[in-house]
Amino acid sequence: MADVFDALTSDRPYREGLSFEAATAAIRIEAGLQFDPDVVTAFLTRRPAIEGILRRRGRLGAAIAQTEAA
């Protein structure tokens, strides 16, 4: 789950990373398909911890800015 979130929110040569909200929406869509729904719920309830990790890595501002621009 963390790997997918990182892949979705990271910039790639062929696209910008998704916003926090867009990435979590994409993960929610896959609940019950690609991901166990309980794992998705557990992951999404950890938003403050995820934001803390992004903040320490200097990526939170970009993720929030993309969310606000949408």
FENGICOR-V331199 format. One record per residue. N is the residue number from 1. RES is the residue in one small letter. NEAR is the number of other ideal C-beta (glycine too) atoms within 8 Angstrom. Layout:
N|RES|NEAR  N|RES|NEAR
This chain:
1|m|9  2|a|6  3|d|6  4|v|9  5|f|13  6|d|8  7|a|7  8|l|12  9|t|13  10|s|7  11|d|5  12|r|7  13|p|2  14|y|3  15|r|5  16|e|6  17|g|12  18|l|10  19|s|12  20|f|13  21|e|8  22|a|12  23|a|14  24|t|11  25|a|8  26|a|10  27|i|16  28|r|9  29|i|7  30|e|10  31|a|11  32|g|6  33|l|6  34|q|3  35|f|12  36|d|7  37|p|8  38|d|6  39|v|9  40|v|14  41|t|9  42|a|8  43|f|12  44|l|10  45|t|6  46|r|8  47|r|8  48|p|6  49|a|7  50|i|10  51|e|10  52|g|8  53|i|8  54|l|12  55|r|9  56|r|6  57|r|7  58|g|6  59|r|9  60|l|10  61|g|7  62|a|8  63|a|14  64|i|10  65|a|8  66|q|14  67|t|11  68|e|6  69|a|6  70|a|7
